[in-house]
Amino acid sequence: MAQNTVIKAGHLFDSKTGKMLTDQTIIIRDGKIKEVGANLKYNVNDSVVDLSTSWVLPGLMDCHVHITDNNPYRTPNRGIPTSYMRESSSFRALRGAFVAEQFLMSGFTTIKEIGNDANYATADVIKAIRQGWITGPAIFYAGKIIAPYGGQSGGVNVENENAWQFEYIDADTPDEIRKAVRKNIYYGANTIKMVTGDNGIYDAADIKAAVDESKKYGVKVTVHVADKDGATQVILGGAAAIEHGFGLDNNHLQLMKDKGIFLVGTDFSFDNWYAYGMDSVTARMLTNKIIDRLKRAYKIGTKMAFGTDIIIDLPGLNRVQTSLKVLQTWKAAQIPPSYILQTMTIYAAELLGIEKDKGIIAPSFTADIIALKKNPLDDIDAVNQVHFVMKEGKIIKKDK
Ligand SMILES: [Zn+2]
Protein backbone atom coordinates (compact mmCIF):
# COMPACT_ATOMS: atom_id res chain seq x y z
CA MET A 1 0.00 0.00 0.00
CA ALA A 2 1.31 3.45 -0.91
CA GLN A 3 2.55 5.49 1.99
CA ASN A 4 0.83 8.68 3.12
CA THR A 5 2.45 11.40 5.19
CA VAL A 6 0.49 12.16 8.34
CA ILE A 7 0.96 15.38 10.31
CA LYS A 8 -0.23 15.41 13.90
CA ALA A 9 -0.94 19.11 14.46
CA GLY A 10 -1.36 20.23 18.08
CA HIS A 11 -2.70 23.56 16.81
CA LEU A 12 -3.86 24.24 13.28
CA PHE A 13 -4.60 27.67 11.81
CA ASP A 14 -7.87 27.72 9.89
CA SER A 15 -7.19 30.55 7.45
CA LYS A 16 -10.86 30.74 6.44
CA THR A 17 -12.11 31.65 9.92
CA GLY A 18 -8.87 33.02 11.37
CA LYS A 19 -9.24 30.61 14.30
CA MET A 20 -6.81 28.11 15.77
CA LEU A 21 -8.08 24.51 15.92
CA THR A 22 -6.58 21.92 18.29
CA ASP A 23 -5.38 18.33 17.84
CA GLN A 24 -5.91 17.94 14.11
CA THR A 25 -4.57 15.24 11.82
CA ILE A 26 -3.56 16.05 8.24
CA ILE A 27 -3.22 13.20 5.75
CA ILE A 28 -1.08 13.96 2.67
CA ARG A 29 -0.52 12.00 -0.49
CA ASP A 30 1.07 12.79 -3.85
CA GLY A 31 1.68 16.40 -2.82
CA LYS A 32 -1.96 17.03 -1.94
CA ILE A 33 -3.93 17.17 1.29
CA LYS A 34 -6.33 14.21 1.38
CA GLU A 35 -8.04 14.66 4.73
CA VAL A 36 -7.99 17.00 7.73
CA GLY A 37 -9.79 16.50 11.04
CA ALA A 38 -9.71 15.34 14.63
CA ASN A 39 -8.95 11.68 15.38
CA LEU A 40 -8.53 10.60 11.76
CA LYS A 41 -7.52 6.98 11.20
CA TYR A 42 -4.37 6.28 9.20
CA ASN A 43 -2.33 3.27 8.16
CA VAL A 44 0.40 1.75 10.32
CA ASN A 45 2.95 2.13 7.54
CA ASP A 46 2.21 5.85 7.02
CA SER A 47 5.03 8.30 7.75
CA VAL A 48 4.03 10.36 10.81
CA VAL A 49 5.33 13.87 11.52
CA ASP A 50 4.73 14.81 15.14
CA LEU A 51 3.90 18.53 15.39
CA SER A 52 1.71 18.04 18.45
CA THR A 53 3.43 20.86 20.34
CA SER A 54 3.53 23.24 17.34
CA TRP A 55 1.31 25.75 15.59
CA VAL A 56 0.70 24.54 12.04
CA LEU A 57 -0.18 26.95 9.21
CA PRO A 58 -0.57 26.97 5.44
CA GLY A 59 2.68 27.98 3.72
CA LEU A 60 3.16 31.76 3.84
CA MET A 61 3.10 34.05 0.79
CA ASP A 62 4.88 37.34 0.12
CA CYS A 63 3.29 39.19 -2.79
CA HIS A 64 6.04 41.77 -3.32
CA VAL A 65 9.68 40.67 -3.39
CA HIS A 66 12.84 41.44 -5.38
CA ILE A 67 14.98 38.34 -4.92
CA THR A 68 17.77 39.29 -7.34
CA ASP A 69 18.21 42.81 -6.01
CA ASN A 70 20.24 44.21 -3.14
CA ASN A 71 21.21 47.73 -2.18
CA PRO A 72 23.84 48.43 0.49
CA TYR A 73 22.74 49.57 3.95
CA ARG A 74 22.39 53.33 4.42
CA THR A 75 24.16 54.24 1.18
CA PRO A 76 22.10 56.83 -0.72
CA ASN A 77 22.93 57.35 -4.42
CA ARG A 78 24.21 53.77 -4.72
CA GLY A 79 20.82 52.68 -5.95
CA ILE A 80 19.39 50.71 -8.83
CA PRO A 81 21.25 52.49 -11.70
CA THR A 82 24.63 51.63 -10.16
CA SER A 83 23.75 47.96 -10.02
CA TYR A 84 23.14 48.01 -13.79
CA MET A 85 26.81 48.84 -14.29
CA ARG A 86 28.28 46.47 -11.72
CA GLU A 87 26.05 43.41 -11.63
CA SER A 88 25.35 41.17 -14.62
CA SER A 89 22.07 39.31 -15.08
CA SER A 90 23.82 36.03 -14.22
CA PHE A 91 25.13 37.49 -10.96
CA ARG A 92 21.64 38.75 -10.20
CA ALA A 93 20.20 35.28 -10.86
CA LEU A 94 22.69 33.73 -8.44
CA ARG A 95 21.58 36.17 -5.75
CA GLY A 96 17.98 35.33 -6.65
CA ALA A 97 18.68 31.63 -6.06
CA PHE A 98 20.25 32.42 -2.67
CA VAL A 99 17.36 34.64 -1.54
CA ALA A 100 14.68 32.29 -2.92
CA GLU A 101 16.02 29.52 -0.69
CA GLN A 102 15.93 31.86 2.32
CA PHE A 103 12.25 32.52 1.67
CA LEU A 104 11.36 28.83 1.46
CA MET A 105 13.39 27.92 4.56
CA SER A 106 11.59 30.70 6.44
CA GLY A 107 8.17 29.28 5.59
CA PHE A 108 7.31 31.26 2.45
CA THR A 109 6.25 28.56 0.01
CA THR A 110 4.98 31.09 -2.57
CA ILE A 111 6.39 34.50 -3.48
CA LYS A 112 5.63 37.11 -6.11
CA GLU A 113 8.76 38.51 -7.76
CA ILE A 114 7.70 41.84 -9.04
CA GLY A 115 10.38 43.26 -11.31
CA ASN A 116 13.80 44.91 -11.05
CA ASP A 117 15.55 41.64 -11.86
CA ALA A 118 17.98 42.71 -14.60
CA ASN A 119 17.37 41.02 -17.96
CA TYR A 120 14.78 38.48 -16.80
CA ALA A 121 17.19 36.94 -14.28
CA THR A 122 14.37 35.42 -12.21
CA ALA A 123 13.11 33.45 -15.21
CA ASP A 124 16.29 31.38 -14.91
CA VAL A 125 15.92 31.01 -11.14
CA ILE A 126 12.44 29.59 -11.72
CA LYS A 127 13.77 27.16 -14.34
CA ALA A 128 16.54 26.00 -11.98
CA ILE A 129 14.02 25.37 -9.18
CA ARG A 130 11.84 23.36 -11.59
CA GLN A 131 14.90 21.35 -12.66
CA GLY A 132 15.59 20.55 -9.02
CA TRP A 133 19.05 22.14 -9.19
CA ILE A 134 18.21 24.55 -6.38
CA THR A 135 15.56 24.79 -3.68
CA GLY A 136 13.02 27.58 -3.64
CA PRO A 137 9.37 28.51 -3.30
CA ALA A 138 6.77 28.66 -6.07
CA ILE A 139 7.47 32.00 -7.77
CA PHE A 140 4.99 34.27 -9.48
CA TYR A 141 6.97 36.44 -11.84
CA ALA A 142 6.43 39.86 -13.42
CA GLY A 143 9.37 40.13 -15.81
CA LYS A 144 10.30 43.74 -16.61
CA ILE A 145 8.32 46.59 -15.09
CA ILE A 146 6.10 48.37 -17.61
CA ALA A 147 6.22 52.14 -17.11
CA PRO A 148 5.80 55.49 -18.85
CA TYR A 149 9.00 56.76 -20.49
CA GLY A 150 11.92 56.73 -18.06
CA GLY A 151 10.90 53.79 -15.89
CA GLN A 152 11.66 54.78 -12.29
CA SER A 153 14.88 56.58 -13.22
CA GLY A 154 15.59 60.22 -12.54
CA GLY A 155 18.19 62.61 -13.90
CA VAL A 156 19.65 60.25 -16.51
CA ASN A 157 21.30 62.10 -19.40
CA VAL A 158 20.01 61.46 -22.90
CA GLU A 159 23.12 59.52 -23.97
CA ASN A 160 22.21 56.92 -21.34
CA GLU A 161 18.47 56.75 -21.96
CA ASN A 162 18.72 53.01 -22.54
CA ALA A 163 20.11 52.39 -19.05
CA TRP A 164 16.77 51.93 -17.31
CA GLN A 165 15.59 49.52 -20.02
CA PHE A 166 17.79 46.96 -18.30
CA GLU A 167 14.84 46.55 -15.93
CA TYR A 168 11.93 48.50 -17.45
CA ILE A 169 9.96 48.60 -20.67
CA ASP A 170 8.99 52.11 -21.83
CA ALA A 171 5.34 51.90 -22.86
CA ASP A 172 3.38 55.11 -23.36
CA THR A 173 0.28 54.15 -25.31
CA PRO A 174 -2.23 51.29 -25.02
CA ASP A 175 -0.61 49.63 -28.06
CA GLU A 176 2.88 49.86 -26.58
CA ILE A 177 1.52 48.53 -23.29
CA ARG A 178 -0.08 45.52 -25.02
CA LYS A 179 3.23 44.75 -26.74
CA ALA A 180 5.12 45.05 -23.45
CA VAL A 181 2.69 42.60 -21.81
CA ARG A 182 3.24 40.10 -24.64
CA LYS A 183 7.02 40.50 -24.40
CA ASN A 184 7.03 39.81 -20.65
CA ILE A 185 4.83 36.76 -21.04
CA TYR A 186 7.11 35.50 -23.81
CA TYR A 187 10.06 35.65 -21.40
CA GLY A 188 8.25 33.80 -18.62
CA ALA A 189 6.07 36.30 -16.76
CA ASN A 190 2.80 35.11 -15.22
CA THR A 191 1.91 38.42 -13.59
CA ILE A 192 2.27 41.98 -14.87
CA LYS A 193 3.69 44.92 -12.93
CA MET A 194 3.23 48.53 -13.97
CA VAL A 195 4.46 51.75 -12.39
CA THR A 196 2.53 55.00 -12.45
CA GLY A 197 3.28 58.39 -10.98
CA ASP A 198 7.07 58.15 -10.70
CA ASN A 199 7.61 59.68 -14.15
CA GLY A 200 4.48 59.78 -16.32
CA ILE A 201 1.00 58.96 -15.07
CA TYR A 202 -1.09 56.29 -16.79
CA ASP A 203 -4.72 56.92 -17.75
CA ALA A 204 -7.43 54.38 -16.98
CA ALA A 205 -7.37 53.40 -20.69
CA ASP A 206 -3.65 52.54 -20.40
CA ILE A 207 -4.23 50.35 -17.34
CA LYS A 208 -7.24 48.73 -19.02
CA ALA A 209 -5.13 47.88 -22.09
CA ALA A 210 -2.73 45.93 -19.86
CA VAL A 211 -5.56 44.29 -17.93
CA ASP A 212 -7.40 43.20 -21.12
CA GLU A 213 -4.26 41.91 -22.83
CA SER A 214 -3.11 40.03 -19.70
CA LYS A 215 -6.52 38.48 -19.15
CA LYS A 216 -6.20 36.58 -22.45
CA TYR A 217 -3.38 34.59 -20.85
CA GLY A 218 -4.93 34.31 -17.37
CA VAL A 219 -2.52 36.88 -15.98
CA LYS A 220 -3.28 39.66 -13.46
CA VAL A 221 -1.97 43.23 -13.44
CA THR A 222 -0.62 44.98 -10.37
CA VAL A 223 0.41 48.64 -10.29
CA HIS A 224 2.96 50.50 -8.19
CA VAL A 225 1.40 53.71 -6.84
CA ALA A 226 3.97 55.32 -4.53
CA ASP A 227 1.81 57.98 -2.98
CA LYS A 228 -1.56 58.69 -4.62
CA ASP A 229 -0.80 60.20 -8.04
CA GLY A 230 -2.59 58.09 -10.62
CA ALA A 231 -4.36 55.89 -8.05
CA THR A 232 -7.87 56.71 -9.28
CA GLN A 233 -6.89 55.86 -12.88
CA VAL A 234 -5.45 52.52 -11.72
CA ILE A 235 -8.66 51.70 -9.87
CA LEU A 236 -10.87 52.69 -12.81
CA GLY A 237 -8.61 50.75 -15.19
CA GLY A 238 -9.38 47.55 -13.28
CA ALA A 239 -5.98 46.47 -11.93
CA ALA A 240 -5.94 43.52 -9.52
CA ALA A 241 -3.87 45.34 -6.91
CA ILE A 242 -2.14 48.55 -5.93
CA GLU A 243 1.39 48.16 -4.56
CA HIS A 244 2.56 50.53 -1.75
CA GLY A 245 -0.26 53.12 -1.95
CA PHE A 246 1.29 54.99 0.97
CA GLY A 247 -0.76 58.13 0.33
CA LEU A 248 -4.13 56.59 -0.57
CA ASP A 249 -7.05 58.54 0.88
CA ASN A 250 -10.27 57.01 2.21
CA ASN A 251 -12.05 57.49 -1.13
CA HIS A 252 -9.38 55.42 -2.89
CA LEU A 253 -9.55 52.72 -0.23
CA GLN A 254 -13.36 52.62 -0.40
CA LEU A 255 -13.31 52.44 -4.22
CA MET A 256 -10.79 49.58 -4.03
CA LYS A 257 -13.03 47.76 -1.56
CA ASP A 258 -16.06 48.22 -3.82
CA LYS A 259 -14.18 46.90 -6.86
CA GLY A 260 -12.35 44.10 -5.02
CA ILE A 261 -8.91 45.59 -5.71
CA PHE A 262 -6.19 44.47 -3.30
CA LEU A 263 -3.76 46.67 -1.43
CA VAL A 264 -0.27 45.17 -1.20
CA GLY A 265 0.95 47.71 1.31
CA THR A 266 4.70 46.96 1.60
CA ASP A 267 4.41 48.43 5.08
CA PHE A 268 8.01 49.41 5.86
CA SER A 269 8.95 49.71 9.51
CA PHE A 270 11.21 52.48 10.81
CA ASP A 271 14.23 50.16 10.45
CA ASN A 272 13.40 49.48 6.78
CA TRP A 273 13.12 53.19 5.94
CA TYR A 274 16.23 54.06 7.94
CA ALA A 275 18.18 51.45 5.92
CA TYR A 276 17.81 53.69 2.86
CA GLY A 277 20.08 56.27 4.52
CA MET A 278 17.53 58.92 5.44
CA ASP A 279 17.55 60.71 8.80
CA SER A 280 15.50 59.27 11.64
CA VAL A 281 12.93 62.10 11.63
CA THR A 282 12.04 61.40 7.99
CA ALA A 283 12.03 57.62 8.58
CA ARG A 284 9.66 58.08 11.54
CA MET A 285 7.37 60.37 9.54
CA LEU A 286 7.11 57.87 6.67
CA THR A 287 6.48 54.98 9.06
CA ASN A 288 3.68 56.89 10.79
CA LYS A 289 2.12 57.68 7.43
CA ILE A 290 1.98 53.95 6.61
CA ILE A 291 0.62 53.03 10.04
CA ASP A 292 -2.18 55.54 9.44
CA ARG A 293 -2.92 54.18 5.92
CA LEU A 294 -2.89 50.59 7.20
CA LYS A 295 -5.34 51.45 9.99
CA ARG A 296 -7.69 53.19 7.55
CA ALA A 297 -7.54 50.35 4.99
CA TYR A 298 -8.34 47.79 7.69
CA LYS A 299 -11.22 49.86 9.06
CA ILE A 300 -12.70 50.47 5.61
CA GLY A 301 -12.29 46.79 4.72
CA THR A 302 -10.07 47.10 1.64
CA LYS A 303 -8.77 43.65 0.68
CA MET A 304 -5.12 43.23 1.63
CA ALA A 305 -2.39 40.77 0.69
CA PHE A 306 0.96 40.66 2.45
CA GLY A 307 3.95 42.12 0.58
CA THR A 308 7.30 43.40 1.84
CA ASP A 309 9.43 44.92 -0.97
CA ILE A 310 12.75 44.67 0.89
CA ILE A 311 15.93 45.29 -1.12
CA ILE A 312 18.23 46.40 1.72
CA ASP A 313 19.12 43.77 4.29
CA LEU A 314 19.51 45.03 7.86
CA PRO A 315 22.89 44.39 9.51
CA GLY A 316 23.09 40.80 10.79
CA LEU A 317 19.72 39.82 9.31
CA ASN A 318 18.99 37.91 6.13
CA ARG A 319 16.43 38.99 3.52
CA VAL A 320 13.45 37.33 5.14
CA GLN A 321 14.31 38.39 8.67
CA THR A 322 14.58 41.94 7.33
CA SER A 323 11.31 41.59 5.41
CA LEU A 324 9.45 40.47 8.54
CA LYS A 325 10.36 43.80 10.19
CA VAL A 326 7.28 45.15 8.40
CA LEU A 327 5.26 43.29 11.05
CA GLN A 328 6.28 46.07 13.46
CA THR A 329 4.15 48.41 11.34
CA TRP A 330 1.18 46.00 11.33
CA LYS A 331 1.49 45.70 15.11
CA ALA A 332 1.67 49.47 15.54
CA ALA A 333 -1.54 49.75 13.47
CA GLN A 334 -3.13 47.22 15.86
CA ILE A 335 -4.14 44.80 13.11
CA PRO A 336 -5.16 41.45 14.68
CA PRO A 337 -2.59 38.66 14.19
CA SER A 338 -5.26 36.36 12.71
CA TYR A 339 -5.94 38.93 9.97
CA ILE A 340 -2.21 39.39 9.27
CA LEU A 341 -1.90 35.60 8.84
CA GLN A 342 -4.86 35.65 6.45
CA THR A 343 -3.13 38.31 4.32
CA MET A 344 -0.12 35.95 4.21
CA THR A 345 -2.22 32.90 3.21
CA ILE A 346 -5.83 32.84 2.02
CA TYR A 347 -6.01 36.48 0.85
CA ALA A 348 -2.62 36.34 -0.88
CA ALA A 349 -3.78 33.18 -2.65
CA GLU A 350 -6.88 35.02 -3.85
CA LEU A 351 -4.82 37.87 -5.28
CA LEU A 352 -2.50 35.38 -6.99
CA GLY A 353 -5.48 33.47 -8.41
CA ILE A 354 -4.55 30.22 -6.64
CA GLU A 355 -7.29 30.31 -4.01
CA LYS A 356 -8.56 26.86 -5.02
CA ASP A 357 -5.11 25.31 -4.60
CA LYS A 358 -3.18 27.10 -1.86
CA GLY A 359 -3.62 29.23 1.24
CA ILE A 360 -5.84 26.80 3.18
CA ILE A 361 -5.15 23.45 4.80
CA ALA A 362 -8.09 21.50 3.41
CA PRO A 363 -8.76 18.42 1.25
CA SER A 364 -7.59 18.69 -2.40
CA PHE A 365 -5.30 21.67 -1.64
CA THR A 366 -1.56 21.49 -2.30
CA ALA A 367 0.34 20.38 0.80
CA ASP A 368 2.27 23.59 1.51
CA ILE A 369 2.45 23.44 5.31
CA ILE A 370 4.67 25.06 7.94
CA ALA A 371 4.98 24.95 11.72
CA LEU A 372 5.92 27.48 14.39
CA LYS A 373 7.24 27.06 17.94
CA LYS A 374 4.91 29.67 19.42
CA ASN A 375 1.32 30.79 18.95
CA PRO A 376 1.23 33.53 16.27
CA LEU A 377 -2.18 34.68 17.52
CA ASP A 378 -0.49 35.73 20.79
CA ASP A 379 2.30 37.54 18.95
CA ILE A 380 2.63 37.67 15.18
CA ASP A 381 6.44 37.74 15.56
CA ALA A 382 6.15 33.96 16.10
CA VAL A 383 6.33 33.66 12.30
CA ASN A 384 10.04 34.46 12.66
CA GLN A 385 10.56 30.96 14.08
CA VAL A 386 9.53 28.45 11.42
CA HIS A 387 10.92 25.02 12.30
CA PHE A 388 9.06 22.87 9.76
CA VAL A 389 8.45 23.47 6.06
CA MET A 390 6.63 21.20 3.62
CA LYS A 391 6.34 22.25 -0.02
CA GLU A 392 4.02 20.30 -2.31
CA GLY A 393 4.01 17.37 0.11
CA LYS A 394 7.80 17.20 0.41
CA ILE A 395 9.49 17.96 3.73
CA ILE A 396 12.05 20.73 3.09
CA LYS A 397 12.95 21.57 6.67
CA LYS A 398 12.42 19.79 9.97
CA ASP A 399 14.25 21.21 13.00
CA LYS A 400 13.86 19.98 16.55
ZN1 LIG B 1 9.12 46.85 -5.03
Residues whose N, C-alpha, C, O or C-beta is under 5 A from the ligand:
A	BS01	ZN	D309
